[in-house]
Amino acid sequence: MERKTSQKETIIQYLKSVKSHPTAEEVYLAVKRKLPRISLGTVYRILNNFKEKGEVLELEGEINRYDGYVKPHNHFICEKCQKIYDIEEKIDLKPEKIKIGKVNKYQIYFYGLCKKCKGR
């Protein structure tokens, strides 16, 4: 059994408390305030471990971002400000009907302009 360290606990609490989908560097800067001795390498290792166990989502892109909200949902990415929004609406694509094989999970990204950027 894996032990819960204060580093792991601080990182997961931070990710579950924000909706900003932070990068590993942003996670590092945030948790460093509480844990000044933590290293960026440790943050990357813990995030990777959480991702492998399904405790966080990794949003892959030019710079990978992390999401502490792991219930099935999709994301909208603003092409201007790069802000990422959770999309809670159910999108029914019937992935079980895909003929290639059995779908266990999927992630959809929508790209466009957020309301803020659209109004500028």
C-alpha positions in Angstrom: 0.0 0.0 0.0 1.2 3.4 -0.9 1.6 5.9 1.9 0.0 9.4 1.8 2.7 12.0 2.2 2.1 15.7 3.0 3.4 16.5 -0.4 0.8 14.2 -2.1 -2.0 15.5 0.1 -1.1 19.1 -0.5 -0.9 18.6 -4.3 -4.3 16.8 -4.6 -6.0 19.3 -2.3 -4.7 22.1 -4.4 -5.9 20.5 -7.7 -9.3 19.7 -6.3 -9.7 23.3 -5.0 -9.0 25.1 -8.4 -10.8 25.2 -11.7 -7.9 26.7 -13.6 -6.4 23.5 -15.0 -2.8 24.4 -13.9 0.4 23.3 -15.4 2.9 21.3 -13.3 4.9 24.5 -12.8 1.8 26.3 -11.5 1.1 23.4 -9.2 4.7 23.6 -8.0 4.5 27.4 -7.3 1.2 27.0 -5.4 2.3 24.1 -3.2 5.8 25.6 -2.6 4.1 28.2 -0.4 3.0 25.5 2.0 6.0 23.1 1.4 9.0 25.3 0.7 11.4 22.3 0.3 9.4 20.5 -2.4 11.1 20.2 -5.8 9.6 20.6 -9.3 10.8 17.0 -10.0 8.8 15.7 -7.0 5.7 17.6 -8.2 6.1 16.0 -11.7 6.5 12.5 -10.2 3.5 12.9 -7.9 1.3 14.3 -10.8 2.3 11.4 -13.0 1.5 8.9 -10.2 -1.9 10.5 -9.7 -2.6 10.4 -13.4 -1.7 6.7 -13.7 -4.0 6.0 -10.8 -6.9 8.1 -12.3 -6.8 10.6 -9.4 -6.2 13.5 -11.8 -6.7 14.1 -15.5 -3.8 15.3 -17.7 -4.9 17.6 -20.5 -2.3 17.1 -23.2 -1.3 20.1 -25.3 1.5 22.4 -26.0 1.9 22.6 -22.3 0.2 19.8 -20.3 -2.3 20.8 -17.7 -3.9 19.0 -14.8 -7.5 18.7 -13.5 -8.4 17.4 -10.1 -12.0 16.9 -11.2 -12.0 13.4 -12.6 -15.7 12.7 -13.1 -16.5 12.3 -16.9 -16.6 15.7 -18.5 -15.1 17.5 -21.5 -13.2 20.8 -22.0 -13.5 24.0 -23.9 -10.2 25.7 -24.7 -10.3 29.4 -25.7 -8.0 29.9 -28.7 -7.3 33.5 -27.7 -6.7 33.5 -23.9 -6.0 29.8 -23.6 -8.3 29.4 -20.6 -9.8 26.0 -20.2 -13.4 25.5 -19.1 -15.1 22.3 -17.9 -18.1 21.3 -19.9 -20.6 19.4 -17.8 -23.3 19.0 -20.4 -23.8 15.4 -21.4 -22.6 14.7 -25.0 -24.0 11.5 -26.2 -21.8 10.1 -28.9 -22.6 6.4 -28.1 -19.0 5.4 -28.0 -20.1 1.8 -27.3 -21.2 1.6 -30.9 -17.7 2.2 -32.3 -16.8 -0.8 -34.4 -13.1 -0.7 -33.8 -13.3 -2.0 -30.2 -14.6 -1.3 -26.7 -14.3 2.2 -25.5 -13.5 2.5 -21.8 -13.3 6.3 -21.6 -12.9 9.3 -23.9 -12.0 13.0 -23.7 -13.3 15.7 -26.1 -11.8 19.1 -26.5 -13.8 22.0 -28.0 -11.9 25.0 -29.3 -13.2 28.5 -29.9 -13.5 31.9 -28.3 -14.8 32.2 -24.7 -17.5 34.8 -24.0 -14.9 37.2 -22.6 -12.7 37.1 -25.7 -15.6 36.9 -28.2 -16.9 40.2 -26.7 -13.6 42.0 -27.2 
